[in-house]
Amino acid sequence: MTTAAPQRPDLARELLARAAQSAAHRAKRVRNQLDAVHVGQGRHAEHANVKVLRRILAEHDWPGHRLVGPDAARAAWSIALHSDDDLIFQRAAITLLGRAVEAGDALVKHWAHLHDRVLVTSGCDQEYGTQFLLRSDGIELCPLHDPASVDARRITVGLPPIAAALEVVRRRYTPERSDNGTSTVALAEAA
């Protein structure tokens, strides 16, 4: 990884701004503080974010540490991670992110999170245990392939043991019951 100034600070600023806006919106959604209009506006913003990231991927490959810096690379990862409505895009992003990891230009733990997200979105069991659901009655780990060896897999990608990750998620997200008690939100970044 590099600590030099990013090659494209303009792209870095755009990715950071978009990811920050999306994170703020998701935080309000988790706390059930949005009406239907604001939820729709958030979905529109997510689609616009994917469109921008798709353009960046087409022009530059994965926006890694050298191109946009570590913070904006994390922002790009967050945008890809939350693009659940476009599984084809997520699959393309994970391929490019994987190449960036191999080149030392991105974090393998970001790849693991996106890999798990694609699996879960596709209806498969996750590998690294990074995906959780926030339900009205608490936090739930999404289905996991071979749970007995998850900690060994997590170590290979720089993640803490699953019990520690679950504790962090539980501390960070206290479930608030919705009026109908059925709210479910996918959680990933804390794991």
C-alpha positions in Angstrom: 0.0 0.0 0.0 1.1 3.5 -0.6 0.9 6.7 1.5 1.7 9.1 -1.3 -0.9 11.6 -2.4 -3.6 10.0 -4.6 -3.2 10.3 -8.4 -6.8 11.5 -8.8 -7.9 13.7 -5.8 -10.9 14.7 -7.8 -12.2 11.1 -7.9 -11.3 10.7 -4.2 -13.4 13.8 -3.3 -16.4 12.5 -5.3 -16.2 9.0 -3.8 -15.8 10.3 -0.3 -18.8 12.7 -0.6 -21.0 10.0 -2.1 -20.1 7.4 0.5 -20.6 9.8 3.4 -24.0 10.8 2.2 -25.0 7.2 1.8 -23.7 6.2 5.2 -25.7 9.0 6.8 -28.8 7.9 5.0 -28.3 4.2 6.0 -27.7 5.3 9.7 -31.1 7.0 9.6 -32.7 4.0 8.0 -31.3 1.7 10.6 -32.8 3.9 13.3 -36.1 4.0 11.4 -35.9 7.8 11.0 -37.0 8.0 7.3 -40.3 8.3 5.7 -41.1 6.7 2.4 -40.1 9.7 0.4 -36.6 9.8 2.0 -36.2 6.0 1.6 -36.9 6.5 -2.2 -34.5 9.4 -2.4 -31.8 7.2 -0.7 -32.4 4.5 -3.3 -32.1 7.0 -6.1 -28.8 8.2 -4.6 -27.5 4.6 -4.3 -28.3 4.0 -8.0 -26.4 7.3 -8.9 -23.5 6.2 -6.8 -23.3 2.9 -8.6 -23.4 4.7 -11.9 -20.5 6.9 -10.9 -18.5 4.0 -9.6 -19.3 2.0 -12.7 -17.8 4.8 -14.8 -14.7 4.9 -12.6 -14.2 1.2 -12.9 -14.6 1.4 -16.7 -12.0 4.2 -16.9 -9.5 3.3 -14.2 -10.2 -0.3 -13.0 -10.6 -0.5 -9.2 -10.0 2.9 -7.5 -7.4 1.7 -5.2 -5.0 3.4 -2.8 -2.7 4.7 -5.5 -5.4 6.2 -7.6 -7.7 7.7 -4.9 -6.0 7.1 -1.5 -7.0 4.7 1.3 -10.1 6.7 2.5 -11.6 7.0 -1.0 -10.8 3.4 -1.8 -12.8 2.5 1.3 -15.6 4.7 0.0 -15.6 2.9 -3.3 -15.8 -0.4 -1.5 -18.7 0.9 0.6 -20.6 2.0 -2.6 -20.0 -1.4 -4.2 -20.9 -3.2 -1.0 -24.3 -1.5 -0.8 -25.2 -1.9 -4.4 -27.4 -4.9 -3.7 -29.9 -4.0 -6.4 -27.2 -4.6 -9.0 -25.7 -8.0 -8.5 -24.0 -8.0 -11.9 -22.2 -4.8 -10.9 -21.2 -6.3 -7.5 -19.8 -9.3 -9.2 -17.7 -7.2 -11.6 -16.6 -5.0 -8.7 -15.4 -8.0 -6.7 -13.3 -9.2 -9.6 -11.7 -5.8 -10.0 -11.2 -5.4 -6.3 -9.6 -8.9 -6.2 -7.1 -7.8 -8.8 -6.3 -4.6 -6.8 -5.7 -6.8 -3.7 -3.3 -9.0 -5.7 -1.5 -5.8 -6.8 -1.2 -4.5 -3.3 -3.5 -1.6 -4.0 -6.6 -2.6 -1.9 -7.4 -4.4 1.4 -8.1 -8.1 1.3 -10.6 -7.6 4.2 -12.6 -5.3 1.8 -12.6 -8.1 -0.8 -13.8 -10.6 1.9 -16.7 -8.4 2.8 -17.8 -7.8 -0.8 -17.3 -11.5 -1.5 -19.6 -12.4 1.4 -22.1 -9.8 0.3 -22.3 -11.2 -3.2 -22.8 -14.7 -1.8 -25.6 -13.6 0.5 -27.3 -11.5 -2.1 -27.1 -14.5 -4.5 -28.8 -16.7 -1.8 -25.7 -18.6 -0.9 -23.9 -19.1 2.5 -21.2 -16.6 3.2 -17.5 -17.6 3.7 -16.1 -15.1 6.2 -19.0 -14.2 8.4 -19.0 -10.5 7.6 -22.7 -10.2 6.8 -25.3 -9.7 9.5 -29.0 -8.8 9.7 -30.4 -6.3 12.1 -33.9 -7.4 13.0 -36.4 -5.9 15.4 -35.4 -8.7 17.9 -31.6 -8.4 17.5 -28.6 -9.2 15.4 -28.4 -12.3 13.3 -25.4 -13.7 11.4 -26.4 -14.5 7.8 -26.0 -18.2 6.9 -22.4 -19.4 7.0 -20.6 -22.1 5.0 -18.7 -24.4 7.3 -19.1 -22.5 10.6 -16.5 -24.6 12.4 -13.7 -23.2 10.2 -14.8 -19.6 9.9 -12.2 -18.2 12.3 -9.4 -19.8 10.3 -10.8 -18.3 7.1 -11.2 -14.9 8.8 -7.6 -14.9 9.9 -6.4 -15.3 6.3 -8.1 -12.0 5.4 -7.1 -10.0 8.4 -10.5 -10.2 10.3 -10.9 -10.9 14.0 -12.6 -14.0 15.3 -16.3 -14.2 14.6 -17.3 -13.9 18.3 -15.4 -10.6 18.6 -17.0 -9.3 15.3 -20.5 -10.2 16.5 -19.9 -8.4 19.8 -18.8 -5.3 18.0 -21.9 -5.4 15.8 -24.1 -5.9 18.7 -22.6 -3.0 20.6 -22.8 -0.7 17.6 -26.3 -1.5 16.5 -29.0 -1.6 19.2 -32.2 -2.7 17.5 -35.0 -0.3 17.6 -38.4 -1.8 17.0 -40.4 -0.4 14.1 -44.1 0.1 14.5 -44.8 -3.3 12.9 -41.7 -5.0 14.4 -40.5 -6.4 11.1 -37.6 -4.2 10.1 -34.5 -5.9 8.8 -31.4 -4.2 7.6 -28.2 -5.8 6.3 -25.1 -4.9 8.2 -21.6 -5.4 7.0 -19.0 -2.7 7.7 -18.5 -3.5 11.4 -17.8 -7.1 10.9 
